[in-house]
Amino acid sequence: MYKVLSEFIEGGHHYKKNDDYPFSDTVDQERAEYLVNAEANGRVAFIEKVVEELADEDELPEDVIDVDSMKVEELKLFLDKENVPYEPKAKRPELLTLAKKKVGLSE
């Protein structure tokens, strides 16, 4: 889902700031990418992608691990627990990449 940042008209529908895009259930991905990209359309991004979050952490399945929010020490503890080797002086981006691979996420 996308949120409208700047007013525009598309297919006879007038989108206003904070409206949902599109008003129908189907999204033309190519069109949405164009509307998100300010450089492609001249000067302004018309929409932004909205990531829907769960209302409460308690709703997360128990096996979900949020590696993106982990600090360096937490990443090292996680990698140690999972027996994933890493360089002792590794920085957060390197540790995060290893952790994401371990939980099956792409970068």
N, C-alpha and C positions, 0 to 999 in steps of 0.2 A: 504494500500500500504506500501511497505517496501523499504528502501534504502540500497544498498550494502555498507558494511564497509570494508570488506576484500575480495580479489579475491577468487573465487572458481568455480568449474565446476560441473554442475548438469544436468543430462539428455542430455549430449552433448552440452549444452549451457555454454559458458564461461562468467561468471559475473565478471565485473570489478568494482572497487571502484566508488561509486556514481551512478551506474546503478540502475534502478528500478527493484524490485523483486516482483513477477515473471515477465518474459517477456510476458507471456500470461495473459489472464484476470482472470484465476482461481487460487486461492491460496489454497494449502494444508495446513490447519491451524496447523496440528501436525508437519509437516516439518518446517513450518515457526517458530513455537515456539522453535524447536530444534536449528535452525540457529541463533535465537536471544540469546539463552542461552549459554554464554561462558563456564559455568561449565559443561554443558551436552556434549559439543563437545571437551573438553580438555583444551582449553586455550583462545579461541578468539570467540567473537560474529561476525558472518559473515554479519548479517543484523540488521537493527533497524526499528521499526515501525514508520511510518511517519504520523503525524496528519496534515491533510490538513486544513489550516486556511483560513478564508475568507479574501480577499484582503483588505477590508475596513470595519471598524466598522459600517458604514452606511448601509452595506448590511445585518447586523443582523436583524432578525425580532424584532419588538418593544417589544414583550413579553419575549425575552431572557434575563435572568439575570445571569451575570457572578459572582457567589458568590465566586469562587476560588480566584479572585483578590481583594476581599474586605478585608479591615483592620478590626480590632476588633470593632472600633466605628461604621463603616459602617455596619458590621454584626448585631450589636445591634440595630441600627436604622431600618434595614430591618426587623429583628425579631419583634421589637416593632410594626412596621407598619402592619405586618402580624398577630399580636396578638399571637405570639409564645412565651410561657413562657421559661425563662432560669434563671440560678443562676446569681446574680449580679457579682460575682467574677469569672464567667466562663471564661476559656481561649479560644483562637482562635480555636483550634481543636474541642472543644465541640460546639462552636457557629457555626462553619462551618458545622458540622454534622447536626445540627438542620436546618440550612438554606438549605442544600442540600435536606433534607427530604421534606422541604416545597416546593421546586421547582421541586421535583420529580426525583432527581438524587441519584444514589447510591454512597457510599463512595469510 
